[in-house]
Amino acid sequence: MRNIIGHSAGLFLAGCIFAFARAAVAQDATQADPAHYKVTFENEQVRILRITYGPKEKSVMHEHPNSIAVFLTDGQVRFTLTDGKSQEVTVKAGQSTWTPAGKHLPENLGDKPFEVVLIEMKAK
């Protein structure tokens, strides 16, 4: 009986560790990286974030729902995805783009600050 209880407790602990690790790997950007992500507006339909990175600064893995990005500065950004693959993107100030929901780790590759406004869509 003791082995069964010990085994069950071990499985429960492993499950908790997995759930915590999963939450730590992909979470809300404002909680995962408050130094770079600030909420400027929120209602039932959208949440608007002001995102600012200094030169060569890097974030942590986090996620966003479907969003519209409006770039305030020119930039060269690398997005590392959960599978370890990465993609580099060049953007221009004033450019807007649709970004589907997903998890990533962004990094400003430039020598100047990088700023973007992200309009996150909320599910109905």
TIBADO-143557 format. One record per residue (C-alpha): residue in three letters; x negated, y negated, z; residue number from 1. Coordinates in steps of 0.05 Angstrom, whole numbers, plus 32768, in hexadecimal, padded with zeros to 4 digits. Each point is the difference from the previous one (the first is absolute). Example, Ala and Ser with C-alpha at 12.3 -4.5 7.8 and 13.67 -1.06 7.14 Angstrom:
<res = ala c1 = 7F0A c2 = 805A c3 = 809C n = 1>
<res = ser c1 = 7FE5 c2 = 7FBB c3 = 7FF3 n = 2>
//
This chain:
<res = met c1 = 8000 c2 = 8000 c3 = 8000 n = 1>
<res = arg c1 = 7FC7 c2 = 7FD0 c3 = 8011 n = 2>
<res = asn c1 = 7FE1 c2 = 8009 c3 = 7FBA n = 3>
<res = ile c1 = 8043 c2 = 7FF0 c3 = 7FDF n = 4>
<res = ile c1 = 8008 c2 = 7FC0 c3 = 8029 n = 5>
<res = gly c1 = 7FB8 c2 = 7FED c3 = 7FF3 n = 6>
<res = his c1 = 8008 c2 = 800E c3 = 7FB6 n = 7>
<res = ser c1 = 8040 c2 = 7FD7 c3 = 7FFC n = 8>
<res = ala c1 = 7FE0 c2 = 7FC6 c3 = 8026 n = 9>
<res = gly c1 = 7FC5 c2 = 8004 c3 = 7FD0 n = 10>
<res = leu c1 = 802F c2 = 7FFD c3 = 7FC3 n = 11>
<res = phe c1 = 8026 c2 = 7FC6 c3 = 801F n = 12>
<res = leu c1 = 7FBF c2 = 7FDA c3 = 800E n = 13>
<res = ala c1 = 7FE7 c2 = 800E c3 = 7FB9 n = 14>
<res = gly c1 = 8043 c2 = 7FE6 c3 = 7FE4 n = 15>
<res = cys c1 = 7FFA c2 = 7FC1 c3 = 802A n = 16>
<res = ile c1 = 7FB9 c2 = 7FF4 c3 = 7FE9 n = 17>
<res = phe c1 = 8014 c2 = 800A c3 = 7FB7 n = 18>
<res = ala c1 = 803B c2 = 7FD0 c3 = 8007 n = 19>
<res = phe c1 = 7FD4 c2 = 7FCC c3 = 8022 n = 20>
<res = ala c1 = 7FC8 c2 = 8008 c3 = 7FCC n = 21>
<res = arg c1 = 8033 c2 = 7FF9 c3 = 7FC8 n = 22>
<res = ala c1 = 801C c2 = 7FC0 c3 = 801F n = 23>
<res = ala c1 = 7FBA c2 = 7FE5 c3 = 8009 n = 24>
<res = val c1 = 7FED c2 = 800F c3 = 7FB8 n = 25>
<res = ala c1 = 803C c2 = 7FDD c3 = 7FE1 n = 26>
<res = gln c1 = 8024 c2 = 7FCB c3 = 8026 n = 27>
<res = asp c1 = 801D c2 = 7FBB c3 = 7FF8 n = 28>
<res = ala c1 = 7FCA c2 = 7FCE c3 = 7FEA n = 29>
<res = thr c1 = 8011 c2 = 7FCC c3 = 8035 n = 30>
<res = gln c1 = 7FF6 c2 = 8034 c3 = 8037 n = 31>
<res = ala c1 = 7FC4 c2 = 8022 c3 = 7FE1 n = 32>
<res = asp c1 = 7FDB c2 = 7FC0 c3 = 7FED n = 33>
<res = pro c1 = 801E c2 = 7FC1 c3 = 8020 n = 34>
<res = ala c1 = 7FC0 c2 = 7FD8 c3 = 7FF1 n = 35>
<res = his c1 = 8011 c2 = 8002 c3 = 7FB5 n = 36>
<res = tyr c1 = 804C c2 = 8008 c3 = 7FFE n = 37>
<res = lys c1 = 8032 c2 = 7FCD c3 = 801C n = 38>
<res = val c1 = 804C c2 = 8000 c3 = 7FFA n = 39>
<res = thr c1 = 8017 c2 = 7FBC c3 = 7FE7 n = 40>
<res = phe c1 = 804A c2 = 8011 c3 = 7FF5 n = 41>
<res = glu c1 = 802E c2 = 803B c3 = 800C n = 42>
<res = asn c1 = 804A c2 = 800F c3 = 7FF8 n = 43>
<res = glu c1 = 802B c2 = 803D c3 = 7FEF n = 44>
<res = gln c1 = 7FE9 c2 = 8003 c3 = 7FB7 n = 45>
<res = val c1 = 7FB6 c2 = 7FEC c3 = 8000 n = 46>
<res = arg c1 = 7FC2 c2 = 7FF5 c3 = 8029 n = 47>
<res = ile c1 = 7FCC c2 = 7FCE c3 = 7FE7 n = 48>
<res = leu c1 = 7FB7 c2 = 8009 c3 = 8014 n = 49>
<res = arg c1 = 7FC7 c2 = 7FCF c3 = 7FF8 n = 50>
<res = ile c1 = 7FC1 c2 = 8029 c3 = 7FF3 n = 51>
<res = thr c1 = 7FBB c2 = 7FE1 c3 = 8008 n = 52>
<res = tyr c1 = 7FBC c2 = 8022 c3 = 7FF9 n = 53>
<res = gly c1 = 7FBD c2 = 7FDF c3 = 8008 n = 54>
<res = pro c1 = 7FC7 c2 = 8010 c3 = 7FD0 n = 55>
<res = lys c1 = 7FEF c2 = 804B c3 = 7FFF n = 56>
<res = glu c1 = 8034 c2 = 800F c3 = 8036 n = 57>
<res = lys c1 = 8023 c2 = 8043 c3 = 8003 n = 58>
<res = ser c1 = 8041 c2 = 8017 c3 = 801F n = 59>
<res = val c1 = 8016 c2 = 8044 c3 = 801B n = 60>
<res = met c1 = 802E c2 = 8034 c3 = 7FE1 n = 61>
<res = his c1 = 8048 c2 = 7FE7 c3 = 8004 n = 62>
<res = glu c1 = 8040 c2 = 8000 c3 = 7FD8 n = 63>
<res = his c1 = 8032 c2 = 7FD2 c3 = 7FE0 n = 64>
<res = pro c1 = 8046 c2 = 800B c3 = 7FE3 n = 65>
<res = asn c1 = 800F c2 = 7FE9 c3 = 7FB9 n = 66>
<res = ser c1 = 7FE6 c2 = 7FB9 c3 = 7FFB n = 67>
<res = ile c1 = 7FF0 c2 = 7FC4 c3 = 7FD5 n = 68>
<res = ala c1 = 7FBA c2 = 7FE3 c3 = 8007 n = 69>
<res = val c1 = 7FF4 c2 = 7FB7 c3 = 7FEF n = 70>
<res = phe c1 = 7FB5 c2 = 7FF1 c3 = 7FFD n = 71>
<res = leu c1 = 7FEB c2 = 7FBC c3 = 801C n = 72>
<res = thr c1 = 7FB7 c2 = 8007 c3 = 7FED n = 73>
<res = asp c1 = 7FD7 c2 = 8024 c3 = 7FCB n = 74>
<res = gly c1 = 7FE4 c2 = 8041 c3 = 801A n = 75>
<res = gln c1 = 7FDE c2 = 8042 c3 = 7FF5 n = 76>
<res = val c1 = 8020 c2 = 8035 c3 = 802E n = 77>
<res = arg c1 = 7FF3 c2 = 804A c3 = 800A n = 78>
<res = phe c1 = 803A c2 = 802C c3 = 8017 n = 79>
<res = thr c1 = 7FEC c2 = 8043 c3 = 801E n = 80>
<res = leu c1 = 803A c2 = 8031 c3 = 8000 n = 81>
<res = thr c1 = 8010 c2 = 8038 c3 = 8031 n = 82>
<res = asp c1 = 7FE1 c2 = 8034 c3 = 7FD1 n = 83>
<res = gly c1 = 7FBD c2 = 7FDC c3 = 8003 n = 84>
<res = lys c1 = 8005 c2 = 7FE5 c3 = 7FB9 n = 85>
<res = ser c1 = 7FF9 c2 = 7FB5 c3 = 7FF7 n = 86>
<res = gln c1 = 8011 c2 = 7FCD c3 = 7FCB n = 87>
<res = glu c1 = 7FE4 c2 = 7FBA c3 = 7FF6 n = 88>
<res = val c1 = 802F c2 = 7FC8 c3 = 7FEB n = 89>
<res = thr c1 = 7FF1 c2 = 7FB9 c3 = 7FE8 n = 90>
<res = val c1 = 8037 c2 = 7FCD c3 = 800D n = 91>
<res = lys c1 = 8009 c2 = 7FB7 c3 = 7FF0 n = 92>
<res = ala c1 = 801F c2 = 7FCA c3 = 802C n = 93>
<res = gly c1 = 804A c2 = 7FF8 c3 = 7FED n = 94>
<res = gln c1 = 8006 c2 = 8047 c3 = 7FE7 n = 95>
<res = ser c1 = 803A c2 = 802A c3 = 801A n = 96>
<res = thr c1 = 8007 c2 = 804C c3 = 7FFE n = 97>
<res = trp c1 = 802F c2 = 8037 c3 = 8016 n = 98>
<res = thr c1 = 7FE0 c2 = 8031 c3 = 8030 n = 99>
<res = pro c1 = 8023 c2 = 8042 c3 = 800D n = 100>
<res = ala c1 = 8003 c2 = 801B c3 = 8047 n = 101>
<res = gly c1 = 7FC0 c2 = 8022 c3 = 8016 n = 102>
<res = lys c1 = 7FC5 c2 = 8006 c3 = 802E n = 103>
<res = his c1 = 7FBD c2 = 7FE0 c3 = 7FF4 n = 104>
<res = leu c1 = 7FC2 c2 = 7FE1 c3 = 801D n = 105>
<res = pro c1 = 7FF0 c2 = 7FBD c3 = 7FDE n = 106>
<res = glu c1 = 7FBC c2 = 7FDE c3 = 7FFE n = 107>
<res = asn c1 = 7FED c2 = 7FBB c3 = 7FE6 n = 108>
<res = leu c1 = 7FC4 c2 = 800C c3 = 7FD3 n = 109>
<res = gly c1 = 7FF6 c2 = 7FB6 c3 = 7FF3 n = 110>
<res = asp c1 = 7FD4 c2 = 7FCB c3 = 8020 n = 111>
<res = lys c1 = 803B c2 = 7FD1 c3 = 800D n = 112>
<res = pro c1 = 803F c2 = 8007 c3 = 802B n = 113>
<res = phe c1 = 803A c2 = 8025 c3 = 7FE1 n = 114>
<res = glu c1 = 8049 c2 = 7FEE c3 = 800E n = 115>
<res = val c1 = 8042 c2 = 801F c3 = 7FEA n = 116>
<res = val c1 = 8049 c2 = 7FFB c3 = 8014 n = 117>
<res = leu c1 = 8023 c2 = 8044 c3 = 8002 n = 118>
<res = ile c1 = 804C c2 = 8004 c3 = 7FFD n = 119>
<res = glu c1 = 8013 c2 = 8044 c3 = 801B n = 120>
<res = met c1 = 8045 c2 = 801B c3 = 7FED n = 121>
<res = lys c1 = 8029 c2 = 8021 c3 = 8037 n = 122>
<res = ala c1 = 802A c2 = 803D c3 = 7FF1 n = 123>
<res = lys c1 = 804B c2 = 7FF6 c3 = 8003 n = 124>
//
